[in-house]
């Protein structure tokens, strides 16, 4: 709740200035709503995950009525139509071959329209494990230059050996606005 106090004045200019200051205070407290996401409901066979990156696949929107987030299921990603700072959640479950050694993979957000990825997170896979579950939360800024761009989740750079016989068991990529972008 915000208290607005307007002092009595005989001068219209002072009144306009006071109202302008109070409205600025209110707009600094407001955050426009934006939310949406995509998910995978059906198992998908993926190519081996090696030195390059592959895009996680989706087959459904996460919400029936998203707001300011386009759930681009055909593009396997999200498009954002609001200048904002978003809280992003990524959840991936992969089945893959077992090896007698530990491995790592990287997960990143990739802007398809700009051809650029965000900083990737490295995930360790213990030896002799046939499955990997990944959950990542991060903040994503959407300035004017990225409005409407397609963002996808990619997994790759498996070391020291590829992940073979990969099945995408489940996938979720959701976002909601936590602040306006003021860059």
C-alpha positions as a LaTeX table, in Angstrom:
\begin{tabular}{lrrr}
\hline
Residue & $x$ (\AA) & $y$ (\AA) & $z$ (\AA) \\
\hline
Unk1 & 0.00 & 0.00 & 0.00 \\
Unk2 & 1.25 & 3.49 & $-0.87$ \\
Unk3 & 0.17 & 6.64 & 0.90 \\
Unk4 & $-0.12$ & 9.69 & $-1.32$ \\
Unk5 & 0.05 & 13.03 & 0.43 \\
Unk6 & $-0.68$ & 16.16 & $-1.58$ \\
Unk7 & $-0.02$ & 19.43 & 0.21 \\
Unk8 & $-2.44$ & 22.28 & $-0.28$ \\
Unk9 & $-1.09$ & 24.95 & $-2.53$ \\
Unk10 & $-2.42$ & 27.93 & $-4.37$ \\
Unk11 & $-0.06$ & 27.26 & $-7.25$ \\
Unk12 & $-1.20$ & 24.79 & $-9.97$ \\
Unk13 & 2.42 & 24.28 & $-11.01$ \\
Unk14 & 3.33 & 23.04 & $-7.51$ \\
Unk15 & 0.34 & 20.71 & $-7.52$ \\
Unk16 & 1.36 & 19.23 & $-10.92$ \\
Unk17 & 4.93 & 18.74 & $-9.66$ \\
Unk18 & 3.71 & 16.97 & $-6.52$ \\
Unk19 & 1.39 & 14.72 & $-8.50$ \\
Unk20 & 4.18 & 13.90 & $-10.95$ \\
Unk21 & 6.53 & 12.94 & $-8.09$ \\
Unk22 & 3.88 & 10.73 & $-6.47$ \\
Unk23 & 3.03 & 9.02 & $-9.76$ \\
Unk24 & 6.74 & 8.34 & $-10.35$ \\
Unk25 & 6.94 & 6.76 & $-6.90$ \\
Unk26 & 3.96 & 4.53 & $-7.69$ \\
Unk27 & 5.34 & 3.49 & $-11.10$ \\
Unk28 & 8.66 & 2.56 & $-9.48$ \\
Unk29 & 6.78 & 0.11 & $-7.22$ \\
Unk30 & 4.70 & $-1.51$ & $-9.97$ \\
Unk31 & 5.77 & $-4.61$ & $-11.90$ \\
Unk32 & 3.83 & $-5.67$ & $-14.99$ \\
Unk33 & 2.74 & $-9.29$ & $-14.99$ \\
Unk34 & 4.33 & $-11.74$ & $-17.42$ \\
Unk35 & 4.33 & $-15.52$ & $-17.20$ \\
Unk36 & 4.35 & $-18.63$ & $-19.34$ \\
Unk37 & 6.28 & $-21.74$ & $-20.19$ \\
Unk38 & 6.62 & $-24.92$ & $-22.22$ \\
Unk39 & 6.99 & $-28.56$ & $-21.25$ \\
Unk40 & 7.49 & $-32.06$ & $-22.59$ \\
Unk41 & 4.80 & $-34.66$ & $-21.85$ \\
Unk42 & 6.01 & $-37.47$ & $-24.15$ \\
Unk43 & 9.44 & $-39.15$ & $-24.21$ \\
Unk44 & 11.69 & $-38.02$ & $-27.08$ \\
Unk45 & 14.81 & $-39.72$ & $-28.49$ \\
Unk46 & 17.63 & $-37.19$ & $-28.82$ \\
Unk47 & 20.90 & $-37.37$ & $-30.73$ \\
Unk48 & 24.06 & $-38.15$ & $-28.76$ \\
Unk49 & 25.16 & $-35.15$ & $-26.72$ \\
Unk50 & 28.78 & $-34.38$ & $-27.54$ \\
Unk51 & 30.91 & $-31.31$ & $-28.20$ \\
Unk52 & 28.05 & $-29.24$ & $-29.66$ \\
Unk53 & 24.71 & $-28.21$ & $-28.16$ \\
Unk54 & 21.25 & $-29.65$ & $-28.86$ \\
Unk55 & 17.94 & $-27.95$ & $-28.15$ \\
Unk56 & 15.55 & $-29.51$ & $-25.64$ \\
Unk57 & 12.22 & $-30.37$ & $-27.23$ \\
Unk58 & 8.75 & $-29.40$ & $-26.01$ \\
Unk59 & 5.29 & $-30.62$ & $-26.98$ \\
Unk60 & 2.93 & $-28.45$ & $-24.89$ \\
Unk61 & 2.46 & $-25.03$ & $-23.38$ \\
Unk62 & 2.71 & $-24.85$ & $-19.60$ \\
Unk63 & $-0.29$ & $-22.54$ & $-19.21$ \\
Unk64 & $-3.63$ & $-22.24$ & $-20.98$ \\
Unk65 & $-3.45$ & $-18.43$ & $-20.81$ \\
Unk66 & 0.11 & $-17.06$ & $-20.67$ \\
Unk67 & 0.67 & $-13.32$ & $-20.38$ \\
Unk68 & 3.38 & $-11.36$ & $-22.26$ \\
Unk69 & 5.19 & $-14.69$ & $-22.87$ \\
Unk70 & 4.65 & $-16.53$ & $-26.16$ \\
Unk71 & 4.80 & $-20.29$ & $-25.59$ \\
Unk72 & 6.38 & $-21.23$ & $-28.95$ \\
Unk73 & 6.01 & $-25.02$ & $-28.77$ \\
Unk74 & 6.90 & $-25.47$ & $-32.46$ \\
Unk75 & 10.15 & $-23.54$ & $-31.85$ \\
Unk76 & 10.80 & $-25.36$ & $-28.53$ \\
Unk77 & 11.16 & $-22.05$ & $-26.69$ \\
Unk78 & 9.73 & $-18.85$ & $-25.30$ \\
Unk79 & 9.39 & $-15.34$ & $-26.73$ \\
Unk80 & 9.07 & $-12.36$ & $-24.41$ \\
Unk81 & 7.03 & $-9.27$ & $-25.31$ \\
Unk82 & 7.65 & $-7.14$ & $-22.21$ \\
Unk83 & 10.75 & $-5.20$ & $-21.16$ \\
Unk84 & 11.44 & $-7.13$ & $-17.99$ \\
Unk85 & 13.67 & $-9.07$ & $-15.68$ \\
Unk86 & 12.37 & $-12.63$ & $-15.52$ \\
Unk87 & 12.83 & $-15.47$ & $-13.09$ \\
Unk88 & 13.46 & $-18.53$ & $-15.28$ \\
Unk89 & 13.17 & $-22.16$ & $-14.17$ \\
Unk90 & 14.58 & $-25.03$ & $-16.22$ \\
Unk91 & 13.95 & $-28.68$ & $-15.33$ \\
Unk92 & 15.35 & $-31.52$ & $-17.44$ \\
Unk93 & 15.37 & $-35.28$ & $-16.96$ \\
Unk94 & 17.56 & $-37.31$ & $-19.36$ \\
Unk95 & 18.09 & $-41.03$ & $-19.68$ \\
Unk96 & 21.42 & $-42.05$ & $-21.27$ \\
Unk97 & 24.08 & $-44.73$ & $-21.47$ \\
Unk98 & 26.14 & $-45.68$ & $-18.43$ \\
Unk99 & 29.91 & $-45.38$ & $-18.40$ \\
Unk100 & 32.52 & $-46.38$ & $-15.87$ \\
Unk101 & 33.61 & $-42.77$ & $-15.50$ \\
Unk102 & 32.10 & $-39.46$ & $-14.49$ \\
Unk103 & 31.12 & $-36.89$ & $-17.10$ \\
Unk104 & 29.90 & $-33.31$ & $-17.31$ \\
Unk105 & 27.39 & $-31.50$ & $-19.55$ \\
Unk106 & 26.52 & $-27.85$ & $-19.89$ \\
Unk107 & 23.06 & $-26.26$ & $-19.96$ \\
Unk108 & 22.45 & $-22.81$ & $-21.46$ \\
Unk109 & 19.72 & $-20.50$ & $-22.69$ \\
Unk110 & 20.20 & $-19.70$ & $-26.37$ \\
Unk111 & 18.74 & $-16.73$ & $-28.27$ \\
Unk112 & 17.95 & $-18.30$ & $-31.66$ \\
Unk113 & 17.27 & $-14.95$ & $-33.37$ \\
Unk114 & 20.58 & $-13.41$ & $-32.24$ \\
Unk115 & 22.58 & $-16.67$ & $-32.43$ \\
Unk116 & 24.01 & $-16.18$ & $-28.95$ \\
Unk117 & 23.96 & $-18.19$ & $-25.75$ \\
Unk118 & 23.99 & $-17.15$ & $-22.13$ \\
Unk119 & 26.62 & $-18.30$ & $-19.69$ \\
Unk120 & 26.24 & $-22.05$ & $-19.33$ \\
Unk121 & 25.94 & $-24.05$ & $-16.13$ \\
Unk122 & 28.09 & $-27.17$ & $-15.84$ \\
Unk123 & 26.38 & $-30.27$ & $-14.47$ \\
Unk124 & 28.34 & $-33.27$ & $-13.18$ \\
Unk125 & 27.19 & $-36.83$ & $-13.90$ \\
Unk126 & 28.50 & $-39.53$ & $-11.57$ \\
Unk127 & 29.95 & $-42.76$ & $-12.94$ \\
Unk128 & 27.58 & $-45.60$ & $-13.86$ \\
Unk129 & 24.50 & $-43.37$ & $-13.81$ \\
Unk130 & 21.82 & $-44.00$ & $-16.48$ \\
Unk131 & 19.85 & $-40.81$ & $-15.73$ \\
Unk132 & 20.51 & $-37.15$ & $-15.04$ \\
Unk133 & 18.05 & $-34.68$ & $-13.47$ \\
Unk134 & 18.81 & $-30.99$ & $-13.83$ \\
Unk135 & 17.08 & $-28.02$ & $-12.17$ \\
Unk136 & 18.30 & $-24.48$ & $-12.76$ \\
Unk137 & 16.85 & $-21.11$ & $-11.72$ \\
Unk138 & 18.22 & $-17.86$ & $-13.08$ \\
Unk139 & 17.38 & $-14.24$ & $-13.83$ \\
Unk140 & 17.06 & $-13.14$ & $-17.46$ \\
Unk141 & 16.98 & $-9.52$ & $-18.63$ \\
Unk142 & 14.83 & $-8.71$ & $-21.66$ \\
Unk143 & 15.87 & $-5.32$ & $-23.07$ \\
Unk144 & 14.32 & $-3.78$ & $-26.21$ \\
Unk145 & 16.88 & $-5.54$ & $-28.44$ \\
Unk146 & 15.58 & $-8.98$ & $-27.34$ \\
Unk147 & 11.83 & $-8.35$ & $-27.44$ \\
Unk148 & 10.15 & $-11.10$ & $-29.45$ \\
Unk149 & 13.33 & $-13.19$ & $-29.81$ \\
Unk150 & 13.09 & $-16.97$ & $-29.42$ \\
Unk151 & 14.93 & $-18.35$ & $-26.37$ \\
Unk152 & 15.52 & $-22.12$ & $-26.15$ \\
Unk153 & 17.25 & $-24.40$ & $-23.63$ \\
Unk154 & 20.26 & $-26.31$ & $-24.92$ \\
Unk155 & 22.39 & $-29.11$ & $-23.48$ \\
Unk156 & 25.86 & $-29.99$ & $-24.77$ \\
Unk157 & 29.63 & $-30.01$ & $-24.40$ \\
Unk158 & 29.66 & $-33.44$ & $-22.80$ \\
Unk159 & 33.12 & $-34.33$ & $-21.51$ \\
Unk160 & 35.16 & $-36.47$ & $-21.49$ \\
Unk161 & 32.73 & $-38.74$ & $-23.42$ \\
Unk162 & 29.46 & $-38.20$ & $-25.24$ \\
Unk163 & 26.13 & $-39.02$ & $-23.67$ \\
Unk164 & 24.78 & $-41.70$ & $-26.01$ \\
Unk165 & 21.34 & $-43.31$ & $-26.36$ \\
Unk166 & 19.78 & $-40.12$ & $-24.93$ \\
Unk167 & 16.07 & $-39.92$ & $-24.15$ \\
Unk168 & 14.52 & $-36.65$ & $-23.04$ \\
Unk169 & 12.24 & $-37.96$ & $-20.31$ \\
Unk170 & 10.82 & $-34.64$ & $-19.13$ \\
Unk171 & 11.45 & $-30.94$ & $-19.70$ \\
Unk172 & 10.05 & $-27.71$ & $-18.31$ \\
Unk173 & 11.02 & $-24.12$ & $-19.17$ \\
Unk174 & 8.99 & $-21.44$ & $-17.38$ \\
Unk175 & 9.40 & $-17.73$ & $-16.74$ \\
Unk176 & 7.67 & $-14.97$ & $-14.82$ \\
Unk177 & 8.42 & $-11.26$ & $-14.45$ \\
Unk178 & 10.00 & $-10.08$ & $-11.21$ \\
Unk179 & 10.82 & $-6.52$ & $-12.30$ \\
Unk180 & 10.72 & $-4.17$ & $-15.24$ \\
Unk181 & 13.93 & $-3.83$ & $-17.25$ \\
Unk182 & 15.57 & $-0.44$ & $-16.69$ \\
Unk183 & 18.91 & $-0.96$ & $-18.45$ \\
\hline
\end{tabular}
